[in-house]
Amino acid sequence: MKVHTDYLKFHTLQHREYIHITPQVEAIVKQSAVKEGMVLVSAMHITAGIYVNDNESGLIEDIDKWLEHLAPFKRDYKHHETGEDNGDSHLKALLIHHEVIVPITAGRLDFGTWQRIFYAEFDGQREKRVIVKVMGE
C-alpha cells in the first residue's frame, strides 16, 4: 500500500471563511499516483473543519447562518473565562467536524454529482494547516 502525505496552509483574511479545496486535494491525489484507495482530509486545528457539500454560494451562506444560529458569537461562554474569545468557533467546528474521507477510484476522487470538499475557518486571520493523507494502491 502506498501512503502519501501533504499539507495545505491557510491564512484567512476573515474570522469565518469557507474555502473550496477540491482542486488542491485532486492535485495531491494525482501526485500520489494512488489509483484505488482513499484520501483523508483533516483540519489540524480545533476551530476549523472540513466538510463535503455543494459548491453553491447560497448554500454556503445558509450553512454559515445555520452555524451562527446554533453557536452564536457571545461573550458569556465558559471558555472565555480562560482568556480566549472564540468559544463559538470551537462549537461551530464540532458541528462541521474536522475531517472527511473520500474514495479514490481510477486515480480520481470518486464523488457524487455535486460533492466538493471545503475548509471551514471559524477563528481565522492566522496560519493554519490541513493534512491530506492519500492511501491505497
Residue pairs with C-beta under 8 A, 6 or more apart in sequence:
1 37
1 135
1 136
1 137
2 32
2 33
2 34
2 37
2 134
2 135
2 136
2 137
3 133
3 134
3 135
4 28
4 31
4 32
4 33
4 34
4 133
4 134
4 135
5 131
5 132
5 133
5 134
6 28
6 31
6 131
6 132
6 134
7 129
7 130
7 131
7 132
8 21
8 24
8 119
8 129
8 130
8 132
9 127
9 128
9 129
9 130
10 19
10 119
10 121
10 124
10 127
10 128
10 129
10 130
11 124
11 125
11 126
11 127
11 128
12 19
12 121
12 124
12 125
12 128
13 124
13 125
14 121
14 124
14 125
15 121
15 122
15 123
15 124
15 125
16 64
16 92
16 121
16 122
16 124
17 120
17 121
17 124
18 60
18 63
18 64
18 118
18 119
18 120
18 121
19 118
19 119
19 120
19 121
20 55
20 116
20 117
20 118
21 41
21 117
21 118
21 119
21 130
22 55
22 109
22 116
22 117
24 132
25 39
25 41
25 102
25 109
25 117
25 132
26 108
26 109
28 39
28 132
28 134
29 39
29 104
29 107
29 108
29 109
29 134
30 107
32 134
33 107
34 104
34 107
34 134
34 135
34 136
34 137
35 104
35 106
35 107
35 136
35 137
36 104
36 105
36 106
36 136
36 137
37 103
37 104
37 134
37 135
37 136
37 137
38 101
38 102
38 103
38 104
38 134
38 135
38 136
39 101
39 102
39 104
39 109
39 132
39 133
39 134
39 135
40 99
40 100
40 101
40 131
40 132
40 133
40 135
41 50
41 99
41 100
41 101
41 102
41 117
41 130
41 131
41 132
42 50
42 98
42 99
42 100
42 130
42 131
42 133
43 49
43 50
43 93
43 98
43 99
43 119
43 120
43 128
43 130
44 128
44 129
44 130
44 131
45 93
45 123
45 128
45 129
46 90
46 93
46 98
47 86
47 89
47 90
47 92
47 93
47 121
47 122
47 123
48 93
48 98
48 119
48 120
48 121
48 122
48 123
48 128
48 130
49 92
49 93
49 95
49 96
49 97
49 98
49 119
49 120
49 122
50 96
50 97
50 98
50 99
50 100
50 117
50 118
50 119
50 120
50 130
51 96
51 97
51 100
51 117
51 118
51 120
52 100
52 102
52 111
52 115
52 116
52 117
52 118
53 59
53 63
53 114
53 115
53 116
53 118
54 114
54 115
54 116
55 114
55 116
55 118
56 114
60 118
67 92
67 95
67 96
67 122
68 88
68 92
70 91
70 92
70 95
71 88
71 91
71 92
71 95
72 88
73 88
74 87
74 88
75 85
77 87
77 88
78 87
79 86
79 87
79 90
80 87
86 122
86 123
88 122
89 122
89 123
90 122
92 120
92 122
93 120
93 122
96 120
100 117
102 109
102 110
102 111
102 117
103 109
103 110
104 110
104 134
104 136
119 130
121 128
